[in-house]
Amino acid sequence: MDAVDKRILNVLQGEFPLSERPYADAAARLGLNEAELIQRLQRLLATGVLSRFGPMYHAERLGGALTLAAMKVPPDDFDRVAAIVNAFPEVAHNYARDHSFNMWFVLATETRERIADVIAEIERATGYRVHDFPKLEEFYVGLRLIA
């Protein structure tokens, strides 16, 4: 990542234009042209610097559901299980933790009932139990990461 990439990340994570040509408008704000901004974002995605670039939807406000899930996965099987879990389109993100519950991921589904179905599918596909930690109360914490 160079200084321009860092500036792109710092600027775009806070706001992205809602317009007919959002990439062109964002690029102009950054002192770039539209094609260069798109190329840089594609490279950041392809190299894994970014795991995704897109809007964050509030699934519950759209009629869907969210839950936090955790698994205890033996370290020597972690990569295999992560690949299976990450293949589910309902998995919003997945991360490792240094804990007995070492794999944590967020599920976002179209309905609350679908959460249980996806959990059961992941358990069947991986051979490990998935623990469901549904949200009891929501708190908003603004988080802005500076590259």
Long-range contacts (C-beta under 8 A, 24 or more apart in sequence): 1-44, 1-49, 1-147, 4-30, 4-32, 4-40, 5-40, 5-44, 5-49, 5-147, 6-147, 8-37, 8-40, 8-41, 8-44, 9-44, 9-50, 9-145, 9-147, 10-146, 10-147, 13-144, 13-145, 14-144, 16-55, 51-93, 57-108, 59-108, 59-109, 63-110, 63-111, 64-108, 64-109, 64-110, 64-111, 65-107, 65-108, 65-109, 65-110, 65-111, 65-112, 65-114, 65-115, 66-92, 66-106, 66-107, 66-108, 66-109, 66-135, 67-106, 67-107, 67-115, 67-132, 67-133, 67-134, 67-135, 68-104, 68-105, 68-106, 68-132, 68-133, 68-134, 68-135, 69-104, 69-105, 69-106, 69-107, 69-119, 69-122, 69-130, 69-131, 69-132, 69-133, 70-101, 70-103, 70-104, 70-105, 70-130, 70-131, 70-133, 71-101, 71-102, 71-103, 71-126, 71-128, 71-129, 71-130, 71-131, 72-100, 72-101, 72-102, 72-103, 72-128, 72-129, 73-102, 73-103, 73-126, 73-128, 75-102, 78-102, 78-103, 81-126, 81-128, 84-122, 84-125, 84-126, 85-122, 85-126, 88-118, 88-121, 88-122, 90-114, 90-118, 101-131
